[in-house]
Amino acid sequence: MAIFAQNSLIMSTALRETKLTFDPPADFYRGKVRDVYRRGDELLMVASDRISSFDHVLPKAIPHKGQILNQTAIHFLEATRDICPNWLEISPDPNVAIGKACAAIPIEMVIRGYAVGHAWRTYRTAQEEARTPVLCGVEMPAGMREADAFPEPIITPATKAEEGHDEDISRAEILARGIVTKEVYHKLEDYTRRLFARGTAMAAERGLLLVDTKYEFGLLNGEIYLIDEIHTPDSSRYFYADGYAERQAAGQRQKQLSKEFVREWLMDHNFQGLEGQTMPDMPDDFVNLVTQRYTELYETITGKTFVPADTTDIEGRIKANLAGTGWTVV
């Protein structure tokens, strides 16, 4: 793993947001993490250093997180082009990706290989209430413990909310509402299972278990494209394979690489995004820890050494790197 001086991450400038103006002009949308510029059928996405959890953007940006997020996504987008087409064309800057602008399908295709996170919380509540555990219309097996593997991965879609919380939705509800056709939905499920199988195999090569993840898709000229990120710490959870069975047998918590530790920190500080709750302040030590965890995941899952980009003037660097791409900054 890359070694940072004790205070180097805190001293690094973090990219909270961008305010780029292009000629010709581009439409702008700010997501939880990315700043998105669209012009015709082309999209430019800047991965900021913002971090979100429980559908809220946390108060401090995390140095280098955007670069890590962008480069991890690119690693897996390039490795899965044989499964389905994706939106990515070029990445002229460590925080920037440019590609096709697709009409987003308003569903997140969540797939889970293990009973953790939201799946486990749903399972545990059902147990406490003596109900059959069901998530998104999928009945989960009886007798499971936290972090047990499902007999086979389950797909538990969520609606893609413009604001606020995404909501669980079943296959039957998606089809009943006419969100997509039956043909399109079956293709989304097929892509989801095949992408997860590829991600699982790639994780295994690096000594990891791909626990769960989500995929987003869009349509362009009637064709389905994989869009946004893939297999990143913002969209996925990983366990270390070494010692998994032993920890599970002993009832111990699994060692994992994911953003779950951020959620756990927030819950420990009485925040789950619920009404009336106050977002806790993030101390510098915790900000440092988040960058270190993201770096560890990048290096572990890709096998590449993370090389932090110059953060002296991030927006200026992006402007310079966009020269010659057709996205002229004015």
C-alpha positions as CSV (number, residue, x, y, z in Angstrom):
1,M,0.0,0.0,0.0
2,A,1.2,3.5,-0.7
3,I,2.8,5.1,2.3
4,F,1.8,8.7,3.2
5,A,3.4,11.0,5.7
6,Q,1.4,11.4,9.0
7,N,-0.2,14.6,8.0
8,S,0.1,14.6,4.2
9,L,-3.5,13.6,3.5
10,I,-4.8,16.4,5.7
11,M,-2.5,18.9,4.0
12,S,-3.6,17.7,0.5
13,T,-6.3,19.8,-1.1
14,A,-9.6,18.0,-1.6
15,L,-11.9,18.6,-4.6
16,R,-15.2,19.5,-3.0
17,E,-16.8,20.7,-6.3
18,T,-16.1,22.0,-9.8
19,K,-17.4,25.1,-11.6
20,L,-16.4,24.5,-15.2
21,T,-17.7,26.5,-18.1
22,F,-17.4,25.1,-21.6
23,D,-17.6,26.3,-25.2
24,P,-19.9,25.1,-26.6
25,P,-21.9,25.2,-23.3
26,A,-22.8,22.1,-21.4
27,D,-25.7,21.2,-19.1
28,F,-24.6,20.6,-15.5
29,Y,-25.8,18.3,-12.8
30,R,-24.3,17.8,-9.3
31,G,-24.7,14.3,-7.9
32,K,-23.8,13.1,-4.4
33,V,-20.2,12.4,-5.5
34,R,-19.8,13.4,-9.2
35,D,-20.1,16.7,-11.1
36,V,-21.7,15.8,-14.4
37,Y,-21.5,17.9,-17.6
38,R,-23.6,16.9,-20.6
39,R,-23.4,18.2,-24.2
40,G,-25.5,16.4,-26.8
41,D,-24.6,12.7,-26.7
42,E,-21.4,13.2,-24.7
43,L,-20.9,13.2,-21.0
44,L,-18.0,14.5,-18.9
45,M,-18.0,13.3,-15.3
46,V,-15.7,14.7,-12.6
47,A,-15.3,12.4,-9.6
48,S,-15.1,14.8,-6.7
49,D,-13.7,14.0,-3.2
50,R,-17.1,14.2,-1.7
51,I,-18.3,11.2,0.2
52,S,-21.9,10.2,1.0
53,S,-23.6,7.8,3.3
54,F,-27.2,7.2,4.2
55,D,-28.0,9.4,1.2
56,H,-26.3,12.4,2.8
57,V,-23.1,14.1,1.7
58,L,-20.7,14.2,4.6
59,P,-19.4,17.6,5.7
60,K,-15.7,17.1,4.7
61,A,-14.2,16.0,1.4
62,I,-11.7,13.1,1.4
63,P,-8.4,13.8,-0.2
64,H,-7.7,11.7,-3.3
65,K,-11.0,9.8,-3.0
66,G,-12.2,11.1,-6.4
67,Q,-9.1,9.9,-8.2
68,I,-9.3,6.5,-6.5
69,L,-13.0,6.2,-7.4
70,N,-12.5,7.2,-11.0
71,Q,-9.5,5.0,-11.6
72,T,-11.1,2.0,-9.9
73,A,-14.2,2.3,-12.0
74,I,-12.1,2.6,-15.2
75,H,-10.1,-0.5,-14.2
76,F,-13.3,-2.6,-14.1
77,L,-15.1,-0.9,-17.0
78,E,-12.2,-1.8,-19.2
79,A,-12.2,-5.4,-17.8
80,T,-15.9,-6.0,-18.5
81,R,-16.4,-4.6,-22.0
82,D,-16.8,-8.2,-23.4
83,I,-19.9,-8.7,-21.2
84,C,-21.8,-5.5,-22.0
85,P,-21.1,-2.2,-23.7
86,N,-20.3,0.7,-21.3
87,W,-20.3,4.5,-21.5
88,L,-16.6,5.2,-21.0
89,E,-14.5,6.5,-23.9
90,I,-11.5,8.4,-22.4
91,S,-10.0,9.6,-19.1
92,P,-7.9,12.7,-19.7
93,D,-7.4,13.5,-16.0
94,P,-7.2,11.3,-12.9
95,N,-10.6,12.6,-11.7
96,V,-12.3,12.8,-15.1
97,A,-14.0,10.4,-17.4
98,I,-15.6,11.2,-20.8
99,G,-18.1,9.1,-22.7
100,K,-21.5,8.5,-24.1
101,A,-24.5,10.2,-22.6
102,C,-27.2,7.6,-22.1
103,A,-30.7,7.9,-20.9
104,A,-30.4,6.5,-17.4
105,I,-32.7,3.7,-16.4
106,P,-34.1,4.7,-13.0
107,I,-33.2,1.4,-11.3
108,E,-30.1,0.4,-9.4
109,M,-29.5,-3.3,-10.0
110,V,-28.2,-4.4,-6.5
111,I,-26.8,-7.9,-6.3
112,R,-25.8,-9.5,-3.0
113,G,-23.7,-12.6,-2.4
114,Y,-23.7,-12.4,1.4
115,A,-26.1,-11.4,4.2
116,V,-24.6,-8.1,5.3
117,G,-25.5,-4.4,5.5
118,H,-29.1,-3.7,4.4
119,A,-29.8,-7.3,3.7
120,W,-28.7,-8.4,7.1
121,R,-30.6,-5.6,8.9
122,T,-33.7,-6.6,7.0
123,Y,-33.1,-10.2,7.8
124,R,-32.5,-9.5,11.5
125,T,-35.7,-7.4,11.8
126,A,-37.8,-10.2,10.2
127,Q,-36.3,-12.7,12.7
128,E,-37.1,-10.4,15.7
129,E,-40.7,-10.1,14.4
130,A,-41.0,-13.8,13.6
131,R,-41.6,-13.1,9.9
132,T,-40.1,-14.8,6.8
133,P,-37.2,-12.6,5.7
134,V,-38.0,-11.1,2.3
135,L,-36.1,-8.4,0.5
136,C,-37.4,-6.9,-2.8
137,G,-39.7,-9.9,-3.2
138,V,-36.8,-12.3,-2.7
139,E,-37.2,-14.7,0.2
140,M,-34.0,-15.3,2.0
141,P,-33.1,-18.7,3.4
142,A,-33.9,-19.6,7.1
143,G,-31.1,-20.0,9.6
144,M,-28.6,-17.5,8.2
145,R,-26.1,-15.6,10.3
146,E,-24.6,-12.2,9.5
147,A,-22.0,-12.5,6.7
148,D,-23.1,-16.0,5.6
149,A,-23.1,-16.5,1.9
150,F,-26.4,-16.8,0.1
151,P,-26.8,-20.2,-1.8
152,E,-26.6,-18.0,-4.9
153,P,-26.4,-14.2,-5.3
154,I,-29.8,-12.4,-5.0
155,I,-30.8,-9.4,-7.0
156,T,-32.5,-6.7,-4.9
157,P,-33.2,-3.7,-7.1
158,A,-33.7,-0.1,-5.8
159,T,-35.4,2.9,-7.4
160,K,-32.9,5.6,-8.3
161,A,-34.1,8.7,-6.5
162,E,-33.2,12.2,-7.7
163,E,-33.2,13.3,-4.1
164,G,-33.5,11.5,-0.7
165,H,-33.4,7.8,-0.2
166,D,-33.5,5.2,-2.9
167,E,-36.2,2.6,-2.2
168,D,-36.3,-1.1,-2.5
169,I,-38.4,-2.5,-5.3
170,S,-39.2,-6.0,-6.5
171,R,-39.0,-7.3,-10.1
172,A,-42.8,-7.6,-10.0
173,E,-43.2,-4.0,-9.0
174,I,-40.8,-2.8,-11.7
175,L,-42.8,-4.6,-14.4
176,A,-46.2,-3.6,-13.0
177,R,-45.2,0.1,-13.0
178,G,-43.8,-0.2,-16.5
179,I,-40.5,1.3,-15.5
180,V,-38.9,-0.9,-18.1
181,T,-40.2,-3.7,-20.4
182,K,-40.0,-7.3,-19.5
183,E,-37.4,-7.8,-22.2
184,V,-35.2,-5.0,-20.9
185,Y,-35.5,-6.1,-17.3
186,H,-34.4,-9.6,-18.1
187,K,-31.4,-8.2,-20.0
188,L,-30.5,-6.1,-16.9
189,E,-30.7,-9.2,-14.7
190,D,-28.5,-11.2,-17.1
191,Y,-25.9,-8.4,-17.3
192,T,-26.0,-8.0,-13.5
193,R,-25.3,-11.7,-12.8
194,R,-22.5,-11.9,-15.4
195,L,-20.8,-8.7,-14.2
196,F,-21.0,-9.9,-10.6
197,A,-19.5,-13.2,-11.6
198,R,-16.6,-11.4,-13.4
199,G,-16.1,-9.1,-10.4
200,T,-16.2,-12.1,-8.1
201,A,-13.5,-13.9,-10.2
202,M,-11.3,-10.8,-10.3
203,A,-11.7,-10.3,-6.6
204,A,-10.7,-13.9,-5.9
205,E,-7.5,-13.4,-7.9
206,R,-6.6,-10.6,-5.4
207,G,-7.6,-12.6,-2.2
208,L,-11.0,-10.9,-1.8
209,L,-14.6,-11.8,-1.8
210,L,-17.0,-9.5,-3.6
211,V,-19.8,-9.3,-1.1
212,D,-22.3,-7.1,-2.8
213,T,-22.5,-4.3,-5.4
214,K,-24.8,-2.3,-7.6
215,Y,-24.9,-1.5,-11.3
216,E,-26.6,1.3,-13.2
217,F,-27.6,1.1,-16.8
218,G,-28.8,3.5,-19.5
219,L,-30.2,3.4,-23.0
220,L,-28.7,4.9,-26.2
221,N,-30.2,4.3,-29.6
222,G,-32.1,1.3,-28.2
223,E,-29.0,-0.4,-26.8
224,I,-28.4,-1.0,-23.1
225,Y,-25.1,0.4,-21.7
226,L,-23.4,0.0,-18.3
227,I,-23.0,3.5,-16.9
228,D,-21.5,5.2,-13.8
229,E,-19.1,3.4,-11.6
230,I,-18.5,-0.3,-11.1
231,H,-16.9,-2.4,-8.3
232,T,-15.7,0.7,-6.5
233,P,-15.7,1.2,-2.7
234,D,-18.6,3.5,-3.1
235,S,-20.7,0.9,-4.9
236,S,-19.3,-2.4,-3.5
237,R,-18.3,-4.3,-0.4
238,Y,-15.4,-6.7,-0.2
239,F,-14.3,-9.3,2.4
240,Y,-10.8,-10.6,2.8
241,A,-10.9,-14.3,1.7
242,D,-8.1,-15.3,4.0
243,G,-9.6,-16.3,7.3
244,Y,-13.2,-15.8,6.2
245,A,-14.4,-19.3,7.1
246,E,-12.6,-19.2,10.4
247,R,-14.0,-15.9,11.4
248,Q,-17.5,-17.0,10.4
249,A,-17.2,-20.2,12.4
250,A,-16.1,-18.3,15.4
251,G,-18.9,-15.7,15.1
252,Q,-16.3,-12.9,14.5
253,R,-16.8,-9.8,12.4
254,Q,-15.4,-10.2,8.9
255,K,-12.4,-8.1,7.8
256,Q,-13.7,-6.0,4.9
257,L,-12.8,-3.4,2.4
258,S,-15.8,-1.1,1.8
259,K,-17.5,2.1,2.7
260,E,-19.4,0.2,5.5
261,F,-16.9,1.4,8.1
262,V,-18.1,5.0,7.3
263,R,-21.7,4.0,7.9
264,E,-20.7,2.2,11.1
265,W,-18.8,5.3,12.3
266,L,-21.9,7.5,11.6
267,M,-24.2,5.0,13.4
268,D,-21.8,5.0,16.4
269,H,-22.2,8.8,16.4
270,N,-26.0,8.5,16.3
271,F,-26.6,9.3,12.6
272,Q,-28.4,7.2,10.1
273,G,-29.9,10.0,7.9
274,L,-33.1,10.1,9.9
275,E,-35.2,13.1,10.5
276,G,-34.0,15.1,13.6
277,Q,-30.5,13.6,13.6
278,T,-27.5,15.8,13.3
279,M,-24.5,14.9,11.1
280,P,-21.4,14.5,13.3
281,D,-18.3,16.5,12.6
282,M,-15.5,14.4,11.0
283,P,-12.2,14.7,12.8
284,D,-9.0,14.9,10.7
285,D,-7.8,11.5,12.0
286,F,-11.0,10.0,10.6
287,V,-10.7,11.8,7.2
288,N,-7.1,10.4,7.0
289,L,-8.4,6.9,7.8
290,V,-11.0,7.1,5.0
291,T,-8.4,8.0,2.4
292,Q,-6.1,5.2,3.7
293,R,-9.0,2.7,3.4
294,Y,-9.8,3.8,-0.1
295,T,-6.2,3.6,-1.1
296,E,-5.9,0.1,0.4
297,L,-8.9,-1.1,-1.6
298,Y,-7.6,0.3,-4.9
299,E,-4.2,-1.3,-4.5
300,T,-5.6,-4.6,-3.3
301,I,-8.3,-5.0,-5.9
302,T,-6.4,-3.7,-8.9
303,G,-2.9,-4.8,-8.0
304,K,-1.7,-1.4,-9.0
305,T,0.2,1.1,-6.8
306,F,-1.8,4.2,-6.2
307,V,0.1,7.4,-7.4
308,P,-1.6,10.5,-5.9
309,A,-2.1,13.2,-8.5
310,D,-0.9,16.8,-7.8
311,T,-3.6,18.5,-5.7
312,T,-2.0,22.0,-5.6
313,D,-4.6,23.3,-8.0
314,I,-7.0,20.4,-8.9
315,E,-9.4,22.4,-11.1
316,G,-6.5,24.1,-12.9
317,R,-5.0,20.7,-13.6
318,I,-8.3,19.4,-14.9
319,K,-8.6,22.4,-17.3
320,A,-5.1,21.8,-18.6
321,N,-5.7,18.1,-19.1
322,L,-9.0,18.7,-21.0
323,A,-7.0,20.5,-23.8
324,G,-7.5,18.6,-27.1
325,T,-10.5,16.6,-25.9
326,G,-13.1,18.8,-27.5
327,W,-14.2,20.1,-24.1
328,T,-12.8,23.6,-24.2
329,V,-12.9,25.4,-20.8
330,V,-13.5,29.1,-20.9
